[in-house]
């Protein structure tokens, strides 16, 4: 449009676009094809995909297209292509980091251990020897199942005698509470028949 005569600037610009577009499009197609070829070749040789492949492909493409004009011009064009692709890759990485969502918070995992001591258990914990934890409700002896000969009917209507909680057997040994050990299983031993 700038070089066209007055009164025909718009028509001159359109004619110039129609005349030059195939040349510029063809040059860009050649550049894109060479860049993709070098990029895939570097990917196959290096066995990893990172920004250095694109930077190297840009440098090789710029140098290869200027080989006709001499090695000095090809080296200059290769350096320009590498710097240009390095800037493009850097801006891409920067935009990716800026637009990425913040990392999700790590959920807190509670460690296994004894239940917190409150109320009356606090006094028992103060009286317990050092290194021993107060008895845990999970370690209490289970209630015995009624024997086969006893009647279950009175227990439904409240007429059965309430059995007192049995204390641990004399032979049972109370060990210190291990924070990471699973709860102890009841010792069936010789009285296994009463739990059937």
C-alpha positions, -999 to 999 in steps of 0.1 A, spaced: 0 0 0 29 23 8 45 20 -27 12 21 -46 2 53 -64 -24 76 -48 -59 65 -54 -49 28 -59 -33 21 -25 -59 -4 -13 -59 -23 -46 -21 -23 -47 -20 -38 -12 -44 -66 -21 -24 -74 -52 8 -75 -32 -7 -98 -7 -20 -121 -35 15 -121 -51 36 -126 -20 14 -149 2 24 -182 -17 61 -174 -13 58 -166 24 35 -196 30 59 -219 12 89 -206 31 70 -211 64 60 -246 53 96 -255 46 108 -241 79 80 -259 98 88 -292 81 125 -290 88 119 -280 124 96 -310 130 121 -333 113 150 -321 135 128 -321 166 117 -357 160 153 -367 152 166 -352 184 138 -369 204 148 -403 189 185 -397 195 183 -383 231 154 -406 242 137 -378 262 114 -349 254 123 -316 269 128 -279 257 163 -286 246 150 -306 216 130 -276 204 160 -252 209 183 -276 190 158 -281 162 154 -243 159 191 -238 156 196 -267 131 167 -254 110 180 -218 109 215 -230 100 203 -255 74 182 -230 55 212 -205 53 238 -230 40 235 -216 5 249 -183 16 280 -196 34 290 -211 67 293 -178 85 258 -168 76 245 -203 85 262 -201 119 247 -167 126 212 -179 115 216 -210 136 224 -189 167 194 -167 160 171 -197 156 183 -213 188 179 -180 208 144 -174 193 132 -210 201 148 -207 236 128 -175 242 96 -192 230 102 -222 252 110 -200 282 78 -180 278 58 -212 275 73 -227 307 67 -194 325 31 -192 314 25 -229 324 39 -222 359 19 -190 363 -14 -205 352 -10 -239 370 -34 -244 399 -18 -244 434 -8 -279 447 -35 -296 468 -28 -296 505 -15 -328 520 -41 -345 542 -32 -350 578 -29 -386 588 -35 -395 625 -9 -418 640 -23 -449 658 -20 -447 696 -40 -448 728 -71 -427 732 -67 -393 750 -70 -395 788 -97 -374 804 -115 -372 837 -109 -401 861 -84 -417 837 -61 -386 843 -57 -395 879 -50 -432 870 -24 -421 845 -7 -400 871 -5 -429 895 7 -454 869 44 -463 869 66 -445 843 66 -463 810 33 -481 816 1 -467 802 -32 -471 820 -53 -501 809 -72 -495 777 -109 -504 774 -101 -524 743 -80 -548 763 -108 -557 788 -119 -594 791 -150 -602 770 -182 -611 788 -187 -649 790 -214 -665 769 -240 -684 790 -234 -721 792 -255 -745 771 -276 -757 801 -288 -722 812 -321 -708 800 -321 -677 777 -358 -669 782 -355 -651 815 -328 -628 801 -353 -614 776 -378 -604 804 -352 -591 829 -354 -621 852 -319 -633 847 -292 -627 873 -267 -601 862 -232 -616 863 -205 -594 877 -176 -586 855 -150 -611 860 -115 -600 869 -86 -612 847 -74 -647 856 -46 -650 881 -22 -664 855 -28 -635 830 1 -611 828 -5 -574 821 21 -560 797 29 -524 791 8 -508 764 26 -506 730 13 -477 710 17 -495 676 7 -530 686 -28 -543 678 -52 -549 707 -45 -582 725 -67 -612 718 -84 -629 748 -67 -660 760 -92 -689 754 -69 -716 768 -86 -743 789 -119 -724 791 -125 -724 754 -157 -744 758 -174 -716 777 -170 -692 747 -187 -716 722 
